[in-house]
């Protein structure tokens, strides 16, 4: 039983650390990396709500990672207006 408890603590600890790394990695130099950002970070962008954040995540996972910030316009519903509002705040690296 003690081994099981230790294993559970280890699994939970590793999960928390990995979640922290994902959140920290999403924001470099004040910019939001659209290839790694979690939904909550994407929603902080102008004109990006939960629906568009889900579409960004789906695009990068199912189609391809974004190669340039402009590629965000390949996501359904995200056009030049949203890109222009965020171009200085997003990165792909």
Secondary structure, DSSP 8 states (H G I E B T S, - for coil): -HHHHHHHHHHHHHHHHHHHHHHHHTEETTEEETTT--HHHHHTSTT--HHHHHHHHHHHHHT---SSGGGGGGSTT--HHHHHHHTTTEE--
